[in-house]
Amino acid sequence: MQVQGTQAVKEYSGAFDAGKKIYSKYGLNGLYKGYASTLARDGSFFGFYFMAYEIIMKLLQGDDKVVNPTYGFLAGGTTGMLSWLLTFPLDSLKSIAQTESFENRKYSNYRGMVTSVLKEQGMAKLYNGLGVCLLRSFPVNAITFAFYEMAKKELMQVVQIN
């Protein structure tokens, strides 16, 4: 679905149609194509993401442990941008792995893909689209964590945790 773009004739009409067609043509392997690279990206991203959020929150709060949605907003936005900045090459590799043709495989394995992409297109290829991702990242993650901090504050009042 992601790589169909603005093609006049689309292969898939929606997510269910894509799943059905991919499964019927390639089986379960087709549905999980590129999954190892997704795990590598997500493991790295979320490991750093939550660690950085906690560190930035502690720096903003100082000795004051009051739950503050503004701090959540700032820490969340900053954390989102930092996390994408560090893990974006893994996301690019994931996309390359997932969109490679089953019929005309260019890469025999993940390591070969990484080596080939770096040799043929350079490190810059792995950062295509980073600017747009970072622009989107701050507000999305800032709002997410601001609401998380507001919900946490309300829940703490309900259960009276200090």
C-alpha positions in Angstrom: 0.0 0.0 0.0 2.8 2.4 1.0 4.7 2.1 -2.3 1.7 2.3 -4.6 1.8 6.1 -4.3 -0.1 7.9 -7.0 -0.1 5.1 -9.6 -3.0 5.2 -12.0 -3.7 1.5 -11.5 -3.4 0.4 -7.9 -2.7 -3.2 -7.1 -4.5 -3.0 -3.8 -7.7 -1.2 -2.9 -7.1 -1.3 0.9 -5.4 -3.0 3.8 -7.7 -6.1 3.7 -7.4 -6.5 0.0 -3.6 -6.2 0.2 -3.4 -8.8 3.0 -5.6 -11.2 1.1 -3.7 -10.9 -2.2 -0.3 -11.0 -0.6 -1.2 -14.1 1.4 -2.8 -15.9 -1.6 0.4 -15.2 -3.7 3.2 -15.6 -1.1 1.7 -17.2 2.0 2.6 -16.2 5.5 6.1 -15.2 4.4 4.6 -12.5 2.3 2.8 -11.0 5.3 5.9 -11.0 7.4 8.3 -9.8 4.8 10.8 -7.3 6.4 9.6 -8.2 9.9 13.1 -8.7 11.3 14.1 -5.2 10.2 10.9 -3.9 11.8 11.9 -5.5 15.1 15.4 -4.0 14.8 14.0 -0.6 14.2 11.3 -0.7 16.9 13.5 -2.3 19.5 16.1 0.4 19.1 13.6 3.2 18.7 11.5 2.4 21.8 14.4 1.5 24.0 15.9 4.9 23.4 12.6 6.7 23.3 11.4 5.8 26.8 14.8 6.1 28.4 15.4 9.5 26.9 11.9 10.6 27.9 12.5 9.7 31.5 15.9 11.5 31.5 14.6 14.7 29.9 11.6 14.7 32.3 13.9 14.4 35.3 16.0 17.3 34.0 12.9 19.5 33.5 11.4 18.6 36.8 14.5 18.9 38.9 13.6 18.3 42.6 10.0 19.1 41.9 8.2 15.8 41.2 4.9 17.4 40.4 3.3 15.9 37.2 3.3 18.7 34.6 1.8 18.3 31.1 4.0 21.1 29.8 7.1 19.1 30.8 5.6 16.1 29.1 5.0 18.2 26.0 8.6 19.4 25.8 10.2 16.1 26.8 7.9 14.1 24.4 8.6 16.3 21.4 12.3 16.3 22.0 12.4 12.6 22.7 10.5 11.9 19.5 12.9 13.9 17.4 16.0 12.4 19.0 14.7 8.9 18.6 13.9 9.3 14.9 17.2 11.0 14.3 19.1 8.0 15.7 17.0 5.2 14.2 15.9 6.6 10.9 18.4 4.6 8.9 16.9 1.4 10.3 13.5 2.6 9.2 14.8 3.2 5.7 16.3 -0.3 5.6 13.0 -1.7 6.8 11.2 0.0 4.0 13.7 -1.3 1.4 13.4 -4.9 2.8 9.6 -4.7 2.8 9.3 -3.4 -0.7 11.8 -5.6 -2.5 10.1 -7.7 -5.1 9.6 -11.4 -4.3 10.1 -12.4 -8.0 13.2 -10.3 -8.7 15.1 -10.3 -5.5 18.1 -8.0 -5.5 19.3 -8.9 -2.0 19.9 -12.4 -0.7 19.8 -11.4 2.9 19.6 -8.4 5.2 23.4 -8.0 5.6 23.8 -8.1 1.8 21.1 -5.5 1.4 22.8 -3.1 3.9 26.2 -3.5 2.2 24.7 -3.1 -1.2 22.7 0.0 -0.4 25.6 1.7 1.3 28.0 0.8 -1.5 25.7 1.8 -4.4 23.8 4.7 -2.9 25.7 5.8 0.1 24.7 6.7 3.7 22.6 9.6 2.4 20.1 7.1 1.0 19.2 6.0 4.5 18.3 9.6 5.5 15.9 10.3 2.6 12.7 11.8 4.2 14.3 12.6 7.6 13.3 16.3 7.5 9.6 15.6 7.0 9.8 12.9 9.7 11.3 15.3 12.2 8.8 18.0 11.4 6.0 15.5 12.1 7.7 14.0 15.1 7.8 16.9 17.5 4.1 17.7 17.6 2.9 14.1 17.5 5.2 13.0 20.4 4.7 16.2 22.3 0.9 15.9 22.3 1.1 12.1 23.1 3.2 12.7 26.2 1.3 15.9 27.3 -1.8 13.8 27.4 0.0 10.9 29.1 1.1 13.3 31.8 -2.4 14.7 32.2 -3.9 11.2 32.4 -1.2 10.2 34.9 -2.0 13.3 37.0 -5.8 12.5 37.1 -5.2 8.9 37.9 -2.8 9.8 40.7 -5.5 12.0 42.2 -8.1 9.3 41.9 -6.0 6.7 43.6 -4.3 9.2 45.9 -0.7 8.1 45.1 2.0 10.5 46.4 
